[in-house]
Amino acid sequence: MDKRYFSTVIVRGRSLLRQLNDFEADLFHATIRSAASDASITTRATVAQESTAAANTSKKEEIFEIEGLLTLEQIGTFVDKGCSVIVEAEASTRARASNTSGFEDWLKSLKEG
């Protein structure tokens, strides 16, 4: 199985954002943010896209961010399509819950405590 990485995909324009649905990538759609609503996104997107900005300077487009859990192949595909990708961390480095309890146990602990 390919390693996957927590990543942030920076997308210029709504049409490219819609095209991301065509790829079988694990994107977290609830995390979509627009640069119009968050100034920090504009700063990150500007820094991440400085090398490709010259190709798109004639038309001002909206910038979006979406987070996901991506393989290196998917990251490469998104970059080839014109997106910028910030790789945050490998998925295996993030801790998973190891000590869990069921709902009944939780209710019991509430009654006892």
JOKA-V268961 format. One record per residue. RES is the residue in one letter. SS is DSSP state (H for helix, E for strand, L for the rest). PSI is psi in radians with two decimals (NA if undefined). D_FIRST is the distance of its C-alpha to the first C-alpha in whole Angstrom. Layout:
BEGIN
res | ss | psi | d_first
RES | SS | PSI | D_FIRST
RES | SS | PSI | D_FIRST
END
This chain:
BEGIN
res | ss | psi | d_first
M | L | 2.39 | 0
D | L | 2.53 | 4
K | L | 2.54 | 7
R | E | 2.65 | 9
Y | E | 2.38 | 13
F | E | 2.20 | 16
S | E | 2.80 | 18
T | E | 2.15 | 21
V | E | 2.21 | 22
I | E | 2.16 | 26
V | E | 2.36 | 27
R | E | 1.97 | 31
G | L | 2.58 | 32
R | H | -0.61 | 32
S | H | -0.70 | 31
L | H | -0.62 | 28
L | H | -0.74 | 27
R | H | -0.60 | 27
Q | H | -0.42 | 25
L | H | -0.44 | 22
N | H | -0.37 | 22
D | H | -0.31 | 22
F | L | 2.53 | 18
E | L | 1.18 | 15
A | L | 2.64 | 14
D | E | 1.39 | 15
L | E | 2.46 | 18
F | E | 1.57 | 20
H | E | -0.45 | 24
A | E | -0.21 | 26
T | E | 0.06 | 25
I | E | 2.23 | 27
R | E | 2.55 | 30
S | E | 2.53 | 33
A | L | -0.44 | 34
A | L | -0.43 | 38
S | L | -0.09 | 37
D | L | 1.93 | 36
A | H | -0.51 | 37
S | H | -0.51 | 34
I | H | -0.74 | 32
T | H | -0.77 | 34
T | H | -0.84 | 35
R | H | -0.75 | 31
A | H | -0.68 | 30
T | H | -0.82 | 33
V | H | -0.79 | 32
A | H | -0.45 | 29
Q | L | 0.25 | 30
E | L | -0.67 | 33
S | L | -0.43 | 32
T | L | 0.01 | 32
A | H | -0.57 | 34
A | H | -0.56 | 37
A | H | -0.38 | 36
N | H | 0.44 | 36
T | L | -0.32 | 39
S | L | -0.38 | 42
K | L | 2.18 | 40
K | L | 2.13 | 40
E | L | 2.73 | 37
E | L | 2.59 | 35
I | E | 2.32 | 32
F | E | 2.68 | 29
E | E | 2.49 | 26
I | E | 2.39 | 24
E | E | 2.74 | 21
G | E | 3.05 | 17
L | E | 1.80 | 14
L | E | 2.65 | 12
T | E | 2.89 | 10
L | H | -0.62 | 12
E | H | -0.78 | 12
Q | H | -0.69 | 14
I | H | -0.80 | 16
G | H | -0.70 | 17
T | H | -0.77 | 18
F | H | -0.69 | 20
V | H | -0.73 | 22
D | H | -0.55 | 23
K | L | -0.11 | 24
G | L | 0.10 | 26
C | L | 2.80 | 25
S | E | 2.53 | 24
V | E | 2.24 | 21
I | E | 2.05 | 22
V | E | 2.11 | 19
E | E | -0.96 | 19
A | E | 2.68 | 17
E | E | 2.45 | 13
A | H | -0.63 | 12
S | H | -0.24 | 12
T | H | -0.22 | 16
R | L | 2.35 | 17
A | L | 2.52 | 19
R | L | 2.72 | 18
A | L | 2.25 | 22
S | L | -0.45 | 22
N | L | 1.71 | 26
T | L | 2.76 | 26
S | L | 2.78 | 29
G | L | 2.99 | 30
F | H | -0.73 | 33
E | H | -0.75 | 35
D | H | -0.69 | 35
W | H | -0.79 | 35
L | H | -0.73 | 38
K | H | -0.73 | 40
S | H | -0.55 | 39
L | H | -0.69 | 41
K | H | -0.63 | 44
E | H | -0.59 | 44
G | L | NA | 44
END
